[in-house]
Amino acid sequence: MQIRVNNVNPGFIETDQTMHMDATLRENQCKEVPLGRFSKPWEQAGQVAYLLSPYSSYQTGSSVYIDGVRPAFSLLPSSSDPALPPSRPLLTLPFFLLLQGYLCW
């Protein structure tokens, strides 16, 4: 038996939980995504089903992004963002890239 490790990095998903969010917050998050909307659960499930299937038997160490092509730099909050509390620290780009696995020590 071989162990393979892959992961799914979902974007915003339309669920019962996210539909109870403040409408303004949801709208602002949709504006960050080029597709302009949250994904449907079935749009996420297809990629997960693929990773669990025999069709991905030679795939390991992969990160699958199902995020509507949300730009990585939009995850970096700006100090002028009114939605952020003033005490929240801002991520720096090198730290963000390290979190995403693009930089190694």
C-alpha positions as CSV (number, residue, x, y, z in Angstrom):
1,M,0.0,0.0,0.0
2,Q,1.3,3.4,-0.9
3,I,0.5,6.5,1.0
4,R,-0.1,9.6,-1.1
5,V,-0.6,13.1,0.3
6,N,-2.5,15.8,-1.6
7,N,-4.5,18.7,-0.3
8,V,-7.4,20.8,-1.5
9,N,-7.3,24.6,-0.9
10,P,-10.9,25.8,-1.3
11,G,-12.0,29.3,-1.8
12,F,-15.2,30.7,-0.6
13,I,-18.0,28.1,-0.6
14,E,-21.7,28.7,-0.6
15,T,-23.0,26.8,2.4
16,D,-25.6,27.3,5.1
17,Q,-22.9,28.8,7.3
18,T,-21.7,31.4,4.7
19,M,-25.2,32.3,3.7
20,H,-25.8,33.5,7.2
21,M,-22.8,35.9,7.0
22,D,-23.4,39.6,6.8
23,A,-24.4,40.4,3.2
24,T,-21.9,43.2,2.9
25,L,-19.1,40.9,3.9
26,R,-20.2,38.3,1.4
27,E,-20.4,40.9,-1.4
28,N,-16.9,42.2,-0.6
29,Q,-15.5,38.7,-0.6
30,C,-17.1,38.0,-4.0
31,K,-15.5,41.1,-5.4
32,E,-12.0,39.6,-4.5
33,V,-12.7,36.6,-6.8
34,P,-12.5,37.1,-10.5
35,L,-15.5,34.8,-11.0
36,G,-17.4,37.1,-8.7
37,R,-19.2,34.4,-6.6
38,F,-18.7,31.7,-4.0
39,S,-18.3,28.2,-5.3
40,K,-21.0,25.6,-5.0
41,P,-20.2,22.5,-2.9
42,W,-20.3,20.2,-5.9
43,E,-17.7,22.4,-7.6
44,Q,-15.3,21.5,-4.8
45,A,-16.4,17.8,-4.5
46,G,-15.4,17.0,-8.1
47,Q,-11.7,17.7,-7.4
48,V,-11.8,15.8,-4.1
49,A,-13.4,12.8,-5.9
50,Y,-10.7,12.9,-8.5
51,L,-7.9,12.9,-5.8
52,L,-9.6,9.9,-4.2
53,S,-10.0,8.0,-7.5
54,P,-7.6,5.7,-9.3
55,Y,-7.1,8.4,-11.9
56,S,-4.8,10.3,-9.5
57,S,-2.8,7.2,-8.5
58,Y,0.4,8.8,-9.7
59,Q,-0.3,12.2,-8.1
60,T,1.2,13.0,-4.7
61,G,2.4,16.1,-2.9
62,S,0.0,18.3,-4.8
63,S,-2.0,21.3,-3.7
64,V,-5.2,21.8,-5.6
65,Y,-6.6,25.3,-5.5
66,I,-10.4,25.6,-6.1
67,D,-10.7,29.2,-5.3
68,G,-12.1,31.0,-8.4
69,V,-8.5,32.2,-9.1
70,R,-8.4,34.5,-6.1
71,P,-5.1,36.3,-6.4
72,A,-2.7,35.5,-3.6
73,F,-2.0,39.2,-3.0
74,S,-5.7,39.8,-2.1
75,L,-5.1,37.7,1.0
76,L,-2.7,40.3,2.2
77,P,-4.8,42.9,4.1
78,S,-4.2,46.5,3.4
79,S,-4.0,48.9,6.3
80,S,-6.8,51.0,4.8
81,D,-9.2,48.0,4.8
82,P,-12.1,49.2,6.9
83,A,-13.2,45.6,7.6
84,L,-10.0,44.8,9.6
85,P,-9.7,45.7,13.2
86,P,-6.8,48.1,13.8
87,S,-5.0,45.6,16.1
88,R,-4.8,42.9,13.4
89,P,-1.2,42.5,12.2
90,L,-0.5,42.7,8.5
91,L,1.1,39.7,6.9
92,T,4.3,40.4,5.0
93,L,4.8,38.9,1.5
94,P,7.8,36.6,2.5
95,F,5.9,35.3,5.5
96,F,2.8,34.6,3.3
97,L,4.9,32.8,0.7
98,L,6.5,30.7,3.5
99,L,3.0,29.8,4.7
100,Q,2.1,28.7,1.2
101,G,5.3,26.6,0.8
102,Y,6.9,28.7,-1.8
103,L,10.0,29.5,0.3
104,C,12.1,27.0,2.1
105,W,14.8,27.5,4.7
